Amino acid sequence: MLKQQAVKIYRGKLAESTHLIHIAVTDTAGTLLYSVGNPERITFARSSAKPLQAIAVVESGAIDHFGFTAAELALLCSSHNGETYHVELVAKMLAKLKLTDEDLQCGAHDPYYPPAAEALKAAGVSAGPLHNNCSGKHAGMLALALMLGAKTEGYPSPHHPVQEHMLAIISTMSNIPIADIVLGTDGCGVPVFGLPLHALAYAYARLGRPEGLATEHATACGRIVDAIRKHPIALAGTDRFDTRLVEVTQGRLIGKLGAEGVFAVTAPTEGLGLAIKIEDGTARALYPAVTEALHQLNLLSAEEFTALAQFHHPYLTNWQGTRVGQIIPEFVLNRLN
């Protein structure tokens, strides 16, 4: 019997560190099927909300009006690497809006992808807003502002029509009243949504299989899922788990990272949604937990599980490159229904 439901960091045979976890798995009716820890934990969805927020953009007609491609729609849902591919896609989106990177209010940071960051440094170029992992989402917000006839200035404000529309979508998809959603400010300056972990799982179950949703919501969900399936590299990038999960399962599973140890997955064929929170927000525990949960749910074939092995039990190495430990998820999903 496991004493702790956790992801453990082993150095040799000793569990040196322990990361407690919370997991919720629901169906499209909102029934909680499996859990670990506290599925009621109020959790900021962080960037896991992006595919849900994209629903508001699609419903506005912006994708067709501005001629966004499927790859650009997938990028709208991304926390991208800042690779040349991503930067060029965002620039194209802005050009279609007749805006520039100066209109993005997400701030700047170095690309997540080390070769891209090193290339900028070698060229003596500073990272700009286009390199921000959230620049695709922000381009989508600008598109929504234009479709609503609202000012593009100040679009990150929770009182701007763009954010009010996105909050309403989060409420609809999660079935949590707007008044009960806790608002904070994300790293890129826009509102972030705090809701029970099981509600995030429910929203993802409906994203993949939007049964019972209004036609416009269901159509938008379908377009978003299809875009990510066709362009997984836009969702994250080279060597990223989000991208690999879609690639390895050929789009049968779609998952999205959120900062502070959050991840959500939709399994459209099974009508399931999964949401995970690492209690202490540690990123290193996240992908092992996600992969193990998908394995226990029988959502990965043997071949797919093997293809994701590097994320399931990643090795720890020292400065000489010698393997000195391993990250091991040690939990059992509690079946409820």
N, C-alpha and C positions, 0 to 999 in steps of 0.2 A: 504494500500500500504506500503510495507516494505521500510524503508528509507535506510537500509544498507543490503547488501547481506553478511551475516557473520555467525559465530558461536559465541554465546554469553555465558558468564559465569555469571550465576545468583547466588547471595547470598541473599536468601529470594526473595523478589519481584524486587530487584534492579539488573540491568545488570551491574555487577562490572567491567567486562572486555569484549572487543570485538576483535575477530580475523577475519579480512577480508579474503575472499577466492577468488580463481580463479578456474574455472572448464571448461573443454572442453570435448565434446562428439562428436565423429566422426563415420562414417561408413567405410567400407573397400575400398570405393572409395576416402576417404579423405575428404568427405563433412562434414563440421562442422554443426551438427544438433542442439546442445544445448550449451549454455554457461552461465557462471556467471563471473562477473568481466572481466578480460582481457585474452581471450584465446590465444592471441599472446605473452603473457609474456614469455620472454626467461628464461627458468627454468632448473637448473641442475637436471637431472633425478635421480641422486644419485643411490641408490640400486634398484630403480624401473627398471634400465637398465639391471639388472642381467639376467632375462629370455631371453632378447634380445641378450646379449653378449654370452649366452650359445649356440646360433645358430652356432657361429663360431666353437665352440668345437665339436658339433655334426657333422657339415659338414666336419670337418677334418678327421673323421673316428675314433677319439679317444675313443668314448664310446664303440664301438665294439672291437677295437684293444686292449684296456686295460681291457676289460671285466667289465666295470662299470655297476652296476645294475640300475634299474629305480629309486630306492631310492637315489642312489648316484648322478644320473642326477638331480633329484629334489633338492638335497642338493647343487649342483653346482649353483642353482638359488637363494639360500637362504640368509637371514640375520638371522641366527639361534640363538637359545637360549643358546647354549653352554651346553646343557644337555648331559648326558652320551651317549645317542643315537647318537647325532650329532657328538660328539668328536670321537666316535668309527668309525663312517662312514667316516669321513675325514681321520683318520688313515689308514683305509682299502684302501681308494683311493690312498693315498701316497705310501702304500706298493705295490700296483699294478704298480705304476710308478717307483718302486725301489728308492724312495726318502724318506725323513723324514721331520719332522716338522721344521727342521733347514733350509729346502729349501723354506719354506713359508716366504714371505716378507710382511706379512700383519700386523705384530706387535701383541701385546697381550693386552687383557683387560679381566676383570672379566666377567663370564657368565651373560647374560641378565636375566636368570631364577634365581630368588632369592635362591631357595633351592639348586641349583647347585653351586652358589657362596658361600653359607654358608657351603656346604659340603667340598669345597676346603679349606676354612678358618679353619674349624674344623680339617682337616687333616694336616694343616700346609703346604699346597701345593700352590704355586703361579700359577696363570693362565698363560697359554702359548699360542702360536700361534693357536693351535688347538681349543682353546676356543673362538678365535676371530669370530665374527658373519660372517665375510667374508671368512673364511678359505676354505669353499667349493668352492667358486668362484676362489680363488687363486689356489686350487688344479687343477681346470679345466684349468686355465691359464698355469700351469706347463705341463699338459697333451698336450695342444695345442702347446706349445713350442717344446716338444719332437716330435710331429707329423710333425712339420714344419722343423725339423732338426736344430732348433735354440738353442742357449745357454739358459739354465734355469736361469742363473745369469742375473740380471738386467731386468727381464721380466716386472716389473711395468713401465719401461720407455716408454713414448709415442712414442719413436722411435724404440722400439722393435717390431719385426714382429707380436708378439701376439697382442699387442695393436693396431697396424695398421690394422690387420684383424678385430678386434672387432669394431674399428671406422668405417670401411667400412660397416659392418653389420648394425650398427646404422644408417648410412646414407641411406642404401638401405631400411630398414624397415620404416624409418620416412620420406623418400623422401626429405631429407635436404642435400644439397651438403656438402661434407666433409669440404670444405673451410669455410662454414657458421656455422659449429658446434663449439661452444665455448668450449674449453678444460680447465678443472681445475684439481685439485688433490683431490681425495676422501680421506676419513678418513683412509682408509687402504692402501693408497699410490699409487693407480693406477689412470689412467685418468678417469675423469667424464665428462659427455656430457651435454652441455647447448644448448637447442633448444626450439622452440616455444611450449607452452603447448599442442596446438592442434596437433602438430607433434608427441608428445609422445602418445597421445590418438590414433592417426592413426596407429602408430607402434603396439600398443596393439590390435587394431581391426584386423590387419593383422596377428598378432601372433596367435589369436584364429581361424581366418578364412583366411588362406593365399592364397586367390584368386589372380591370376595374378602374383604371385611370381614364380621365377624359381623353378624347381622341387626340387633341393637340398635344397633350402630355405624352401619350403613348407613341405618337409619331416621332416626337423629338427624341425620346429615349431610344427608339429603334435606329434613328440616324446617328446618334452619338455612339452607340455600341458598334454599329457597322463601321463607322469611321475609325475607331480604335482598332478593331479587328484587322482592317486593311492597312493601317499605318501605325503599328506598335512602336516603331522607332521614334515617332513624334511624341508619344506619351511620356517618355523618359529619355532613352538614348542608349548608347553603347554600354554594355556591361551592367545595365540597371535591371533590377529584379522585375519591376513593373513591365518593362518591355519583354524580358525573357519569359515571363509567365504567359503573356499573350502569344508569343512566338511558339513556345514549346507546346501549348495546348491548342494551337491553331485557332485562337480566339474563343475557345470553349469557356475559358475563364478569363475575366478581366478584373484587374485589381489596381488600386491606386493608393500610393503612399501619402501619409500626412505627417507633418513634423511632430516631434515629441512622442514618437513611438506609436503612431496610429496607422492602420492599414484596413482597407475595406475591399471586399471581393464580391462580384456578382457571378453566379453560375446559372445562366439563363435556361439551359436545358432542364436542370433540376429545380428551377424556381427557388433558389436559395440565395441568401445574402449573408455574408460573414463580416464581422467587424472585430478588430483586435486593438487593444491598448496595452502597451508596456507601462506598468505603473510608474516607473521612474523616468520614462521618456527616452530610455537608452536605445539608440538605433541598432546597435549590434545584435540585440536580442530579437529584433522584429522579424526579419525574414526567416530565421529558423522556426519561430513560432507560427508564422503563416504557412510555411511549407508543411510543418508537422500537422497543423489543423486540417489542411486540405487532404493530407495523406489519411488521417483518421476518418475523414468524411468520405473516403473512397472517391474523391474527385480527381485524383491523379492516377493515370495508368502507371504500370511499372516502368515503362520507358520514359514517361514524363517525369516521374519521381527521380529517376536516375539522372535525367538531364538537368534537374534543379538541385542536384546533390551539393554543389558548392555553396548554395544558400542554406541548406538544411543543417549541416554540421560543419560550418567553416572552421578551418584550422587557425590557431594562433601561432605566429612565428616571432622569433626574436630578431634583433638587428642583423644577424648573420643569415637570416632566412631559414633557420632551423625550426621545425615544428616543435612547439613546446606545450601545446594545449589545444582545446577544442571547445566550441560552443554547442551545447546539447540542450534541446528542448525536452523537458521532463514534466509532462502533464497528460491527463486523460480527459477528453471531452465528456462532460456530464450530460447524458441523454435525458431530456425532460419529457418529450412527447414523441 
